[in-house]
Amino acid sequence: LQVDGTIQAPADPSVIKGTEQWFKFLYMDHLTLSGKGVFDGQGATVYKKAAPAAAWSGKSSNSKVFMNFGFNFVNNSMVRGVTSKDSKNFHVMVFGCNNITFDGFTVTAPGDSPNTDGIHMGKSTDVKILNTNIGTGDDCISIGDGSKQITVQGVNCGPGHGLSIGSLGKFTTEENVEGITIKNCTLTATDNGVRIKTWPDAPGTITVSDIHFEDITMTNVKNPVIIDQEYCPWNQCSKK
């Protein structure tokens, strides 16, 4: 699929009627999405209405819905060259995928846009994010449970909340995270650099192992390396 123009989501979120992602790929093998195209989520109206705490906690209508892209159970595939712009929520969700590569991908949203993670993944194996520029209002990349053999290389992050593993441990159904390499990346004016975040007093018990942060360049980063076992944004949990 080659896209060279601009595809716009409806600016009014009610038109989308609660779908999780407005551009979704399901149960595919050997997909290539490429071109110079821009997928514009037109998220400005949502950003104005959503306080970050509400957007994060699920009390806002935009939480976990209206993402730009969903790649669900997509294998042996490539995303190259295209741009995700101003998603109303996460830009990209990668779930249940094997051997999927993002190369020369671009994510752009204002630094104050709530919950606009660049690429989030879970329950996926052999995900590569290469030579990619991500500027957004939340984690540039967030690696969720069940992620294995993940490579993040040559990524420029900023603005944003950094390159994150987690948050983890909130649910009993979570799977181990292992084999994560984040290298040759540059972070500029981000809240965090590289981090691992887990919930306190949480029911889930998993391991996070074989993690490598290598050759990371940081400029004006508030928390260059942070391993946080009391991750509790907006005090939405008990810090036991």
Rosetta silent file (secondary structure, phi, psi, omega in degrees, C-alpha in Angstrom):
SEQUENCE: LQVDGTIQAPADPSVIKGTEQWFKFLYMDHLTLSGKGVFDGQGATVYKKAAPAAAWSGKSSNSKVFMNFGFNFVNNSMVRGVTSKDSKNFHVMVFGCNNITFDGFTVTAPGDSPNTDGIHMGKSTDVKILNTNIGTGDDCISIGDGSKQITVQGVNCGPGHGLSIGSLGKFTTEENVEGITIKNCTLTATDNGVRIKTWPDAPGTITVSDIHFEDITMTNVKNPVIIDQEYCPWNQCSKK
SCORE:     score description
SCORE:     0.000 S_00000001
   1 L     0.000  116.303  178.947    0.000    0.000    0.000 S_00000001
   2 E  -108.328  128.065  179.640    1.623    3.237   -1.143 S_00000001
   3 L  -125.488  121.089  178.658    0.325    6.537    0.194 S_00000001
   4 L  -117.079  -10.944  178.399    1.777    9.827   -1.024 S_00000001
   5 L   -97.427 -163.319  177.474   -1.051   12.234   -0.199 S_00000001
   6 E  -110.638  128.027  175.746   -2.671   13.294    3.080 S_00000001
   7 E  -111.159  125.564 -175.568   -5.455   11.219    4.635 S_00000001
   8 E  -110.150  134.727  168.346   -7.416   13.003    7.347 S_00000001
   9 L   -75.377  157.527  172.396   -9.438   11.562   10.183 S_00000001
  10 L   -59.616  137.703  178.385  -12.635   13.423   11.063 S_00000001
  11 L   -68.139  -32.738 -179.641  -11.832   16.307   13.379 S_00000001
  12 L   -84.266  114.242 -176.631  -14.975   15.567   15.407 S_00000001
  13 H   -63.932  -23.322 -178.951  -14.339   12.409   17.478 S_00000001
  14 H   -67.780  -21.932  178.918  -18.057   11.618   17.685 S_00000001
  15 H   -68.257  -30.558 -177.172  -18.051   10.872   13.952 S_00000001
  16 H   -78.241  -19.460  173.201  -15.663    7.961   14.542 S_00000001
  17 L    57.845   46.474  167.489  -18.112    6.473   17.070 S_00000001
  18 L    79.197    8.973  176.912  -15.651    4.985   19.519 S_00000001
  19 L   -66.776  148.954 -177.213  -13.450    2.931   17.227 S_00000001
  20 L   -71.947  -43.522  177.978  -10.001    2.259   18.678 S_00000001
  21 E  -134.317  143.715 -178.795   -8.058    3.135   15.535 S_00000001
  22 E   -92.704   -9.691  172.845   -9.261    4.822   12.380 S_00000001
  23 E  -132.606  106.903 -167.146   -6.687    3.142   10.122 S_00000001
  24 E  -127.362  137.410  174.723   -6.381   -0.530   11.004 S_00000001
  25 E  -117.403  126.252 -174.407   -4.570   -3.549    9.579 S_00000001
  26 E  -126.985  134.274  170.256   -5.765   -6.943   10.830 S_00000001
  27 E    49.394   61.060 -177.862   -4.488  -10.504   10.331 S_00000001
  28 E  -125.586  155.110  176.703   -2.086   -9.752    7.499 S_00000001
  29 E  -131.365  137.834  177.536    1.174  -11.233    6.244 S_00000001
  30 L    60.035   46.169  172.525    3.818   -9.501    4.093 S_00000001
  31 L   -85.579  137.793  166.216    2.259   -6.026    4.238 S_00000001
  32 E  -124.383  118.990  172.463    4.296   -3.032    3.064 S_00000001
  33 E  -109.137  118.852 -174.277    2.935    0.430    3.871 S_00000001
  34 E  -146.739  176.717  177.611    5.163    3.059    2.288 S_00000001
  35 L   122.503 -172.936  179.400    5.314    6.434    0.599 S_00000001
  36 L  -102.388   13.655 -171.111    5.542   10.099    1.526 S_00000001
  37 L   -72.110  160.193  179.281    1.986   10.230    2.805 S_00000001
  38 E  -121.830  127.219  174.536    0.644   11.842    5.982 S_00000001
  39 E  -103.418  105.277 -170.285   -2.061   10.296    8.150 S_00000001
  40 E  -100.594  110.713 -178.826   -3.529   13.292    9.971 S_00000001
  41 L   -77.664   -9.514  179.421   -5.572   12.465   13.074 S_00000001
  42 L    48.965   54.347 -172.832   -6.717   16.118   13.467 S_00000001
  43 L   -85.440   -0.060 -171.752   -6.416   15.834   17.229 S_00000001
  44 H   -57.283  -39.920 -177.836   -6.361   19.538   18.147 S_00000001
  45 H   -67.184  -35.461  178.603   -9.999   19.670   19.280 S_00000001
  46 H   -70.091  -40.755 -179.756   -9.492   16.639   21.538 S_00000001
  47 H   -57.826  -39.419 -177.094   -6.300   18.059   23.067 S_00000001
  48 H   -67.716  -34.102 -175.281   -8.167   21.193   24.144 S_00000001
  49 H   -83.843  -25.390 -168.511  -10.960   19.262   25.865 S_00000001
  50 L   -99.547  114.002  167.541   -8.891   16.601   27.626 S_00000001
  51 L   -68.997  142.265 -176.320   -7.070   17.314   30.835 S_00000001
  52 H   -54.000  -40.220 -178.832   -4.070   14.967   30.955 S_00000001
  53 H   -62.885  -42.607  179.965   -5.306   13.196   34.112 S_00000001
  54 H   -68.785  -39.420 -179.890   -8.693   12.485   32.578 S_00000001
  55 H   -63.273  -38.605 -178.695   -7.172   11.413   29.293 S_00000001
  56 H   -73.762  -41.273 -167.708   -4.894    8.991   31.059 S_00000001
  57 H   -77.287  -15.583 -178.928   -7.364    7.541   33.565 S_00000001
  58 L    99.520    0.106 -179.828  -10.066    6.568   31.099 S_00000001
  59 L   -81.814  -15.973  178.794  -12.591    9.112   32.318 S_00000001
  60 L   -91.735  150.524 -177.757  -12.289   11.087   29.113 S_00000001
  61 L   -66.627  -15.904 -175.623  -14.049   10.033   25.942 S_00000001
  62 L   -94.892    0.702 -174.127  -10.770   10.039   24.033 S_00000001
  63 L   -71.343  127.198  176.133   -8.938    7.504   26.203 S_00000001
  64 L    62.411   12.605  174.281   -7.578    4.513   24.307 S_00000001
  65 L  -127.707  168.464  178.712   -9.673    5.347   21.250 S_00000001
  66 L    65.349   31.062  171.303   -9.114    7.361   18.076 S_00000001
  67 E   -70.625  154.491  177.809   -5.548    6.178   17.579 S_00000001
  68 E   -69.280  -50.301 -172.779   -4.198    6.754   14.089 S_00000001
  69 E  -125.373  141.441  167.006   -2.910    3.233   13.390 S_00000001
  70 E  -126.657  122.456  172.621   -3.635   -0.270   14.584 S_00000001
  71 E  -113.443  102.230 -175.989   -1.452   -3.190   13.498 S_00000001
  72 E  -116.171  118.730  179.087   -3.052   -6.284   14.990 S_00000001
  73 E    57.460   48.367  177.727   -1.684   -9.756   14.221 S_00000001
  74 E  -108.368  126.377 -173.590    0.401   -8.441   11.322 S_00000001
  75 E  -121.421  149.878  172.204    3.461  -10.554   10.472 S_00000001
  76 E    52.694   52.119 -169.486    6.577  -10.187    8.292 S_00000001
  77 E  -133.515  165.631 -173.470    5.707   -6.615    7.381 S_00000001
  78 E  -137.388  135.689  170.838    7.234   -3.165    6.831 S_00000001
  79 E  -120.685  121.262 -169.936    6.108    0.424    7.450 S_00000001
  80 E  -141.623  126.944  167.570    8.392    2.880    5.700 S_00000001
  81 L    89.424  -28.737 -172.824    8.436    6.611    5.009 S_00000001
  82 L   -76.976  168.243 -177.158    4.923    7.662    6.013 S_00000001
  83 E  -123.125  135.824  170.804    4.025   10.176    8.735 S_00000001
  84 E  -105.196  122.919 -172.153    1.541    9.979   11.596 S_00000001
  85 E  -124.052  132.043  169.320    0.386   13.468   12.555 S_00000001
  86 L    48.712   49.173  174.495   -1.698   14.798   15.465 S_00000001
  87 L   -62.310  148.040  178.384   -3.326   11.543   16.525 S_00000001
  88 L   -72.150  -23.172  179.293   -6.165   12.029   18.990 S_00000001
  89 L  -142.779 -144.046  176.040   -4.616    9.336   21.202 S_00000001
  90 L   -49.985  144.746  175.592   -1.726    6.878   20.670 S_00000001
  91 L   -76.005  -47.684 -174.060   -0.309    7.206   17.160 S_00000001
  92 E  -135.150  130.469  170.717    0.449    3.519   16.609 S_00000001
  93 E  -113.563  123.610  176.550   -0.674    0.368   18.403 S_00000001
  94 E  -112.856  115.993 -175.256    1.241   -2.831   17.577 S_00000001
  95 E  -136.974  128.903  176.588   -0.461   -5.897   19.055 S_00000001
  96 L    65.632   29.615 -176.383    0.094   -9.592   18.487 S_00000001
  97 L  -102.231  155.361  175.597    2.600   -8.962   15.684 S_00000001
  98 E  -134.586  128.784  178.408    5.697  -10.899   14.634 S_00000001
  99 E    57.409   66.879  174.659    8.557   -9.512   12.526 S_00000001
 100 E  -124.679  135.147 -174.877    7.279   -6.009   11.823 S_00000001
 101 E  -122.543  133.992  169.566    9.648   -3.126   11.018 S_00000001
 102 E  -109.634  119.245 -175.983    9.156    0.645   11.095 S_00000001
 103 E  -132.930  125.174 -178.855   11.911    2.317    9.073 S_00000001
 104 L    64.254   30.552 -179.966   12.110    6.018    8.277 S_00000001
 105 L   -86.902  153.222  179.323    8.747    6.524    9.968 S_00000001
 106 E  -130.769  135.446  173.852    7.742    9.927   11.397 S_00000001
 107 E  -124.584  130.083 -179.775    5.458   10.798   14.305 S_00000001
 108 E  -141.530  130.467  175.376    4.570   14.402   15.037 S_00000001
 109 L  -159.836  159.501 -179.704    2.252   16.020   17.590 S_00000001
 110 L   -62.474  150.265 -179.496    2.512   18.985   19.998 S_00000001
 111 L   -63.124  -20.437 -179.724    4.536   18.453   23.149 S_00000001
 112 L  -102.422   14.395  179.286    1.470   19.181   25.305 S_00000001
 113 L   -79.693  123.048 -171.856   -0.871   16.741   23.526 S_00000001
 114 L   -76.250  137.868  169.858   -2.098   14.233   26.160 S_00000001
 115 L    61.885   30.475 -177.512   -1.634   10.460   25.825 S_00000001
 116 L  -100.637   52.921  177.207   -0.241   10.614   22.295 S_00000001
 117 L   -48.717  140.235 -178.520    2.363    7.834   22.603 S_00000001
 118 L   -68.959  -68.147  176.823    4.282    7.486   19.345 S_00000001
 119 E  -127.450  120.074  174.848    4.511    3.692   18.985 S_00000001
 120 E  -112.898  140.510 -179.718    3.084    1.386   21.641 S_00000001
 121 E  -136.328  154.640  175.148    3.475   -2.370   21.439 S_00000001
 122 E  -160.054  151.612  177.111    2.355   -5.429   23.341 S_00000001
 123 L    52.315   36.619 -175.691    2.274   -9.231   22.970 S_00000001
 124 L  -128.492  151.442 -177.749    4.618   -8.872   19.965 S_00000001
 125 E  -127.332  139.017  177.011    7.932  -10.456   18.928 S_00000001
 126 E    61.051   59.922  173.070   10.727   -9.133   16.689 S_00000001
 127 E  -102.182  130.277  178.349    9.610   -5.524   16.343 S_00000001
 128 E  -119.310  131.119  175.034   12.188   -3.153   14.856 S_00000001
 129 E  -123.225  109.463 -168.456   11.923    0.639   14.977 S_00000001
 130 E  -125.379  140.900  168.568   14.718    2.128   12.896 S_00000001
 131 L    49.890   46.680 -171.109   15.778    5.596   11.700 S_00000001
 132 L  -119.251  141.626  178.483   12.564    7.115   12.974 S_00000001
 133 E  -108.476  123.108 -177.792   11.743   10.647   14.201 S_00000001
 134 E  -129.807  120.268  172.407    9.172   10.935   16.980 S_00000001
 135 E  -130.248  120.803 -172.313    7.996   14.168   18.587 S_00000001
 136 L  -158.116 -172.859 -175.907    4.844   13.923   20.683 S_00000001
 137 L  -100.119    1.560 -179.703    3.170   14.621   24.026 S_00000001
 138 L  -141.477 -153.325 -179.345    3.783   11.278   25.728 S_00000001
 139 L   -58.936  133.608  173.148    6.224    8.356   25.400 S_00000001
 140 L   -63.438  -45.366  174.072    7.989    8.357   22.038 S_00000001
 141 E  -135.533  134.912  174.812    7.997    4.554   22.271 S_00000001
 142 E  -128.079  126.213 -173.965    6.273    2.474   24.952 S_00000001
 143 E  -106.678  109.290 -175.229    6.986   -1.233   25.222 S_00000001
 144 L   -90.492 -173.803 -174.359    4.169   -3.141   26.898 S_00000001
 145 L   -65.488  154.124  179.602    3.864   -6.627   28.306 S_00000001
 146 L    74.407   11.930  178.461    4.628   -9.668   26.171 S_00000001
 147 L   -87.692  129.217 -176.846    7.169   -7.756   24.073 S_00000001
 148 E  -140.013  143.944  178.863   10.180   -9.871   23.057 S_00000001
 149 E    55.663   59.858 -178.363   13.169   -9.342   20.747 S_00000001
 150 E  -106.035  132.106  177.094   12.580   -5.622   20.296 S_00000001
 151 E  -120.988  123.680  174.342   15.143   -3.369   18.557 S_00000001
 152 E  -119.886  113.387 -172.367   14.964    0.414   18.721 S_00000001
 153 E  -142.737  135.198  177.476   17.850    1.945   16.777 S_00000001
 154 L    68.098   33.494 -179.451   18.555    5.334   15.261 S_00000001
 155 L   -98.866  133.611  171.402   15.474    6.951   16.778 S_00000001
 156 E  -101.918  122.283 -176.422   15.262   10.690   17.457 S_00000001
 157 E  -120.067  128.626  174.580   12.850   11.439   20.310 S_00000001
 158 L   148.502  134.556   -4.447   11.642   14.884   21.359 S_00000001
 159 L   -68.424  171.371  178.242    9.488   16.412   22.549 S_00000001
 160 L   152.981 -173.033 -177.236    7.998   13.572   24.564 S_00000001
 161 L  -104.232    7.934  173.878    8.329   11.455   27.694 S_00000001
 162 L   103.652 -168.236 -179.320   11.193    9.295   26.446 S_00000001
 163 E  -107.128  110.618 -165.293   11.742    5.667   25.449 S_00000001
 164 E  -118.727  141.130  165.470    9.834    3.554   27.942 S_00000001
 165 E  -103.606  116.932 -175.442    9.398   -0.049   28.960 S_00000001
 166 E   110.869 -175.515   14.546    5.993   -0.189   30.614 S_00000001
 167 E   -79.218  150.533 -174.743    3.996    0.629   32.411 S_00000001
 168 E  -130.002  158.236  171.753    3.879   -2.981   33.659 S_00000001
 169 L    90.780    3.958 -176.811    2.344   -5.003   36.454 S_00000001
 170 L   -78.812  -26.380 -173.922   -1.105   -3.450   36.643 S_00000001
 171 L  -124.256  153.194 -178.005   -2.992   -6.561   35.439 S_00000001
 172 L   -76.932  -13.684 -175.426   -2.739  -10.280   36.226 S_00000001
 173 L   -91.887    8.834 -175.128   -2.851  -11.261   32.551 S_00000001
 174 L   -76.324  153.477 -179.510    0.475   -9.660   31.636 S_00000001
 175 L  -113.807  158.946 -177.628    3.344  -11.574   30.032 S_00000001
 176 L   -59.531  154.180  174.161    7.118  -11.270   30.522 S_00000001
 177 E  -115.100  129.871 -177.469    9.203   -8.689   28.682 S_00000001
 178 E  -155.480  150.085  174.711   12.605   -9.818   27.407 S_00000001
 179 E    72.941   55.149 -178.895   15.296   -9.084   24.848 S_00000001
 180 E  -109.049  123.911  175.664   14.989   -5.290   24.461 S_00000001
 181 E  -121.522  120.703  176.750   17.801   -3.339   22.753 S_00000001
 182 E  -121.242  111.701 -173.629   17.619    0.451   22.506 S_00000001
 183 E  -144.851  158.502  178.515   20.748    1.890   20.906 S_00000001
 184 L    52.522   42.691  179.997   22.147    4.794   18.887 S_00000001
 185 L  -111.352  155.203  179.718   19.189    6.982   19.811 S_00000001
 186 E  -124.772  128.344  177.980   19.037   10.721   20.500 S_00000001
 187 E  -118.413  130.641 -175.730   16.661   12.371   22.965 S_00000001
 188 E  -129.957  120.937  175.973   16.238   16.136   23.003 S_00000001
 189 L    55.483   44.571  177.301   14.245   18.167   25.557 S_00000001
 190 L  -104.044  160.643  176.998   12.258   15.173   26.796 S_00000001
 191 L   -67.022  -42.191 -179.283   10.884   14.554   30.289 S_00000001
 192 E  -130.101  160.507  172.955   12.691   11.217   30.513 S_00000001
 193 E   -94.041 -100.565  174.445   15.452    9.434   28.639 S_00000001
 194 E  -104.962  139.091 -176.908   15.261    5.654   28.914 S_00000001
 195 E  -151.417  155.266  171.172   13.003    4.223   31.606 S_00000001
 196 E  -121.924  127.004 -176.722   11.315    1.177   33.047 S_00000001
 197 E  -128.786  127.880  179.764    8.049    1.857   34.888 S_00000001
 198 E  -130.874  152.599 -177.576    6.049   -0.569   37.000 S_00000001
 199 L   -81.453  142.371  173.075    2.998   -0.135   39.215 S_00000001
 200 L   -80.612  153.343  175.282    3.202   -0.363   43.008 S_00000001
 201 L    49.731   40.181 -176.448    0.953   -2.769   44.920 S_00000001
 202 L  -101.448  153.282 -176.017   -0.111   -4.327   41.622 S_00000001
 203 L   -77.090  -22.138 -174.772   -1.461   -7.861   41.177 S_00000001
 204 L   -74.062  142.607  175.248    0.674   -8.778   38.171 S_00000001
 205 L  -129.240  106.599  179.601    3.921  -10.727   38.611 S_00000001
 206 L  -137.727  170.906  174.251    6.210  -10.784   35.565 S_00000001
 207 L  -112.621  149.035  174.438    9.905  -10.450   34.797 S_00000001
 208 E  -121.885  111.299 -170.070   11.642   -7.785   32.728 S_00000001
 209 E  -140.930  161.392  177.607   14.983   -9.160   31.556 S_00000001
 210 E    58.797   56.656 -177.713   17.802   -8.853   28.999 S_00000001
 211 E  -106.744  129.962 -178.833   17.449   -5.094   28.589 S_00000001
 212 E  -128.381  120.774  170.147   20.175   -3.109   26.811 S_00000001
 213 E  -110.769  116.941 -173.035   20.446    0.682   26.579 S_00000001
 214 E  -134.199  136.236  172.164   23.508    1.520   24.440 S_00000001
 215 L    52.309   56.156  178.889   25.001    4.702   22.949 S_00000001
 216 L  -100.735  126.939  176.888   22.154    7.020   23.917 S_00000001
 217 E  -102.554  128.045 -178.557   22.691   10.761   23.398 S_00000001
 218 E  -128.501  135.383  176.752   20.627   13.074   25.595 S_00000001
 219 E  -129.922  122.887  177.762   20.338   16.853   25.561 S_00000001
 220 L    56.407   48.780  178.098   18.267   18.758   28.112 S_00000001
 221 L  -105.682  129.169 -173.475   16.573   15.599   29.428 S_00000001
 222 L   -67.857  -48.361 -179.981   15.080   15.859   32.940 S_00000001
 223 E  -123.002   90.750 -172.601   15.495   12.190   33.990 S_00000001
 224 E   -58.519  -47.160  177.245   18.149   10.590   31.768 S_00000001
 225 E  -131.705  122.419 -177.728   17.791    7.067   33.201 S_00000001
 226 E  -139.468  122.853  173.149   14.843    6.230   35.436 S_00000001
 227 E  -112.900  108.435 -167.263   13.701    2.888   36.806 S_00000001
 228 E  -115.576  109.499  178.339   10.454    3.656   38.627 S_00000001
 229 L   -98.240   10.494  171.266    8.731    0.980   40.709 S_00000001
 230 L  -126.975   47.135  178.704    6.140    3.416   42.013 S_00000001
 231 L   -68.643  116.195 -174.987    4.745    4.561   38.694 S_00000001
 232 L  -152.145   70.943 -175.054    1.440    6.134   39.647 S_00000001
 233 H   -62.882  137.232  175.038    0.429    9.020   37.353 S_00000001
 234 H    59.269   22.816  176.478   -2.131   11.428   38.764 S_00000001
 235 H    54.007   44.716 -178.621   -2.293    9.320   41.978 S_00000001
 236 L   -90.900   18.906 -176.339   -4.571    6.763   40.360 S_00000001
 237 L  -154.676  176.089  175.855   -3.323    3.914   42.579 S_00000001
 238 L   -96.885  128.254 -178.161   -2.182    2.919   46.066 S_00000001
 239 L   -91.147   50.698  176.740    1.557    3.323   46.672 S_00000001
 240 L   -74.544    0.000    0.000    1.938    0.379   49.041 S_00000001
